[in-house]
Amino acid sequence: MSERKHRTLWWKEALIVVVFYGIYSLVRNLFGSALVSGTQIPVEAFLNAMRVIRVERALGLYHEETIQDWFLPHVGIIEFFNVFYGTAHFFVTLGVFIALFVLRPAVFALWRNCLAAMTALAIIGFALFPLMPPRLLDAPCPPNGFGAECIRHELRNYNGAENFGFVDTIKEYGGPWAFDRGPGASISNQYAAMPSLHIGWATWCVFAMYPLARRRIIRIALLAYPLLTLATIVITGNHFWIDGLGGIAVFVVGYWIGARLHWWNERRLAGSEG
């Protein structure tokens, strides 16, 4: 019996992407800032942020605010990072998805399954561990904002300083969209920080595309992409370092799940044709 070739249909894959991303957005936002209104205060998200900070301090890694301060005087660089944060993770991931479909059809299903699995795992993380990003630690509480300004005054034992010092760069300098007003405020989950899918998806892009990178400059660019993404999420105040580690963790587990689903399906289809 000849080896079975994996066959994919572009319209089927496009439909899967649209449906899955719609479900992902809906489920993610069920636990998001759209539910925080009136006097409902995101205490759990704030307390989880304090837990992350304590861990980072114990490891000597709590330097996000210092790193952000280095870049704040350079408005052009901040604006670049704001745009990169709001666009690259979606468009680069979509571009890699299409490239895999065209250029690596034999393993396309494996990487598609991996992407779906890791995104589903992230949804579980958002639900079980809502996390207030650094940019909201000094922001007003609902209903005028989504931050923790009122919480930290009531729970001073979680923070000895008067404020955390982070800047919401998208709010202050602008970006593709705003999170504190308009559609971004009503449909986004501003506490969906752990794990960081920006890092998870960037890691997925590197491993999925690296076999196609023949030139050294392309390989360097691929390897630099997650590092640039990590710098972006920290400098814009959207994530802690540990959120990035969470993104890598969901990639690893997502790949394991995606690979086994792929191999199981390959064996199932091969058996049906035998």
C-alpha positions, -999 to +999 in steps of 0.1 A: +000+000+000+014+034-010+020+060+017-010+082+023-006+119+015-023+143+038-049+163+019-061+197+031-087+221+017-081+258+020-118+267+026-121+240+053-091+253+071-103+289+068-136+280+082-119+261+111-098+292+119-128+316+118-150+293+140-122+285+165-111+321+169-147+331+174-152+305+201-118+315+217-128+352+218-162+344+232-150+321+259-120+343+268-142+373+272-167+355+294-140+359+321-129+394+310-133+430+318-167+432+301-180+415+332-164+440+356-189+468+361-205+489+388-189+480+422-174+447+411-137+450+418-111+426+402-096+417+436-086+381+425-067+395+394-049+420+416-040+394+443-027+371+416-005+399+403+009+403+439+017+366+439+035+369+406+055+399+419+065+380+451+078+351+430+097+373+407+112+392+436+123+359+452+140+350+419+155+384+414+135+390+382+112+418+392+126+445+369+098+452+345+092+487+357+128+496+355+131+483+319+099+502+309+115+534+324+145+531+301+123+533+270+096+559+281+117+589+271+118+576+235+083+582+223+089+568+188+101+535+201+072+533+225+047+539+196+065+512+176+061+487+205+024+497+209+017+490+172+037+458+173+019+445+204-015+451+188-008+437+154+022+414+150+009+385+171-022+382+149-009+389+115+025+371+118+007+340+132-019+341+104+010+345+078+028+315+092-005+295+092-009+302+055+027+295+048+025+261+065-006+253+044+012+261+012+047+251+019+046+224+045+013+205+038+027+172+052+029+187+087+003+214+084-023+195+104+002+188+132+010+225+137-027+235+133-036+211+161-008+224+182-020+260+178-056+250+186-045+230+217-023+257+231-049+284+226-075+262+244-050+257+273-046+294+275-083+299+279-082+275+309-054+296+323-073+329+319-103+314+337-084+298+366-058+324+371-071+359+362-041+382+363-040+420+364-012+432+340+014+457+353-002+486+334-033+484+355-018+482+389-020+520+394-051+525+373-086+534+386-109+506+397-142+500+380-165+516+369-140+543+358-113+519+349-101+483+352-072+488+376-063+484+412-059+519+426-086+514+452-075+478+461-040+486+470-050+512+495-071+486+513-044+459+511-013+478+519+005+447+531+007+435+495+027+466+484+048+488+507+053+514+480+028+542+473+025+531+437+040+505+413+051+530+387+040+513+356+027+533+326-001+521+303+017+530+271-012+523+248-034+547+268-007+573+271+008+572+236-018+555+215-020+523+195-041+504+170-070+504+196-077+514+231-084+490+260-100+516+283-128+528+260-148+518+230-150+483+217-117+473+232-130+480+267-162+461+263-150+429+245-114+424+256-103+405+287-078+427+303-070+401+329-060+374+304-023+378+310-013+343+322-001+326+300+010+352+274-003+340+241+019+366+224+049+346+235+032+312+229+022+321+194+056+336+186+073+304+198+049+284+176+058+305+146+095+299+151+093+261+154+068+258+126+088+279+101+124+272+111+128+241+087+119+264+058+146+290+067+175+283+044+193+316+048+210+327+080+193+361+080+159+344+080+169+321+108+181+351+129+149+370+122+128+340+133+148+336+165+146+373+172+108+374+168+100+359+203+127+380+219+112+412+203+078+400+214+090+395+250+105+430+250+072+444+237+050+428+263+072+440+291+079+475+278+042+482+271+033+470+306+010+443+294+028+413+310+053+401+336+083+380+327+066+349+342+036+353+318+061+346+290+072+314+306+036+305+308+033+310+271+062+287+264+047+261+288+014+261+269+033+258+236+052+227+249+020+210+262+000+221+231+026+206+208+024+173+227-014+172+225-014+184+188+012+158+178-007+130+194-039+141+178-022+143+144-006+108+147-038+093+159-057+107+130-030+096+105-032+060+118-070+062+117-071+073+081-044+049+071-064+020+086-096+031+069-078+029+035-061-004+042 
